Amino acid sequence: MNILISGANRGLGLGFVRRYLARNDSVWACYRSDSGSLTDIDDENLHHVVWDVGSDAGPVGDLPDTIDLLINNAGIYGPGKDGQSLDRITSEAMHEVFNIDCVGPLRVVQHLKGRVIAAKGVIANVSSKMGSSGDNGSGGTYAYRAAKAGLVIVSKSMAVDLAPFGVHVITLHPGWVQTDMTHHTGLIDIETSVTGMTEVIADARSYPAGAFIAFDGQSVPY
Ligand SMILES: NC(=O)c1ccc[n+]([C@@H]2O[C@H](COP(=O)([O-])OP(=O)(O)OC[C@H]3O[C@@H](n4cnc5c(N)ncnc54)[C@H](OP(=O)(O)O)[C@@H]3O)[C@@H](O)[C@H]2O)c1
């Protein structure tokens, strides 16, 4: 399979890269500017692409003609928890996080949809349970919650729009994972999260188009 992953230089994105290379898939690993640990991977099936999803500039690097699986993984949290309280959140932070976490995946799909359609492939958009209204019992975290909620809705529209072309779109929640984003305080490690999400992706067409699914296969409310 040809697989393209955004934000692939560290964290969950890098975990996906390692997982799919181990399966002998061809992986186009996209990173914003620093290739990070991708540099240490010596594998002829690994292709590097520079892509800042917060910019309209688009990717730098060769892309495959067909993409069987596109994982929109790149994302930011924004200001630390206190910086996203009702009193402290700023319009700048709201816009910055929305631009990367919600508009970013939209930009990537706008750029690549022809290649995914050519493969009748799958698009997996990595959101978060923090973007679920139904699951929001603690409030706060305005920028991240709003951007990830926006992504759930954008992902659903993509699912509807691309279904007639044979493309299946789902939204993922990785769990609370030990990565830089959580300052390594998550409940599960990268391998557990990626193993679970990979299984969900392999089974993607058994879920409704635009379904919001956690790493353990559980449905997440919108
Ligand atoms: N960890 C969790 O518990 C958790 C829970 C729910 C959802 N998620 C979501 O899972 C995804 C991966 O998170 P993670 O935990 O692996 O976070 P992470 O370790 O902080 O990694 C984030 C990745 O996104 C990339 N990125 C950020 N801004 C970018 C941009 N403008 N263009 C391209 N790449 C960009 C980063 O690249 P740089 O190195 O260049 O910054 C990095 O590769 C995110 O969408 C996150 O919101 C994570």
The ligand as a Gaussian input file, in Angstrom:
#p B3LYP/6-31G(d) Opt

LIG

0 1
 N       -0.949000      12.347000      22.512000
 C       -2.246000      12.280000      22.806000
 O       -2.661000      11.867000      23.931000
 C       -3.274000      12.676000      21.778000
 C       -4.627000      12.545000      22.139000
 C       -5.598000      12.898000      21.215000
 C       -5.215000      13.345000      19.955000
 N       -3.894000      13.477000      19.638000
 C       -3.572000      13.945000      18.303000
 O       -2.683000      13.032000      17.684000
 C       -1.860000      13.742000      16.735000
 C       -0.394000      13.433000      17.021000
 O       -0.119000      13.901000      18.334000
 P        1.186000      13.516000      19.163000
 O        0.733000      13.164000      20.513000
 O        2.044000      12.584000      18.400000
 O        1.861000      14.956000      19.261000
 P        3.360000      15.447000      19.153000
 O        4.289000      14.435000      19.699000
 O        3.361000      16.825000      19.714000
 O        3.597000      15.499000      17.561000
 C        2.892000      16.416000      16.796000
 C        3.332000      16.251000      15.364000
 O        2.614000      17.207000      14.553000
 C        3.573000      17.938000      13.791000
 N        3.126000      19.269000      13.442000
 C        2.754000      20.289000      14.257000
 N        2.476000      21.385000      13.537000
 C        2.667000      21.048000      12.233000
 C        2.553000      21.741000      11.007000
 N        2.182000      23.027000      10.961000
 N        2.824000      21.079000       9.857000
 C        3.201000      19.781000       9.872000
 N        3.367000      19.069000      11.009000
 C        3.091000      19.711000      12.170000
 C        4.792000      17.986000      14.675000
 O        5.924000      18.351000      13.895000
 P        7.121000      19.307000      14.491000
 O        8.107000      18.381000      15.128000
 O        7.643000      19.977000      13.285000
 O        6.506000      20.244000      15.479000
 C        4.820000      16.547000      15.168000
 O        5.333000      15.695000      14.168000
 C       -2.215000      15.219000      16.876000
 O       -3.144000      15.584000      15.887000
 C       -2.862000      15.278000      18.261000
 O       -3.731000      16.363000      18.409000
 C       -2.922000      13.146000      20.511000

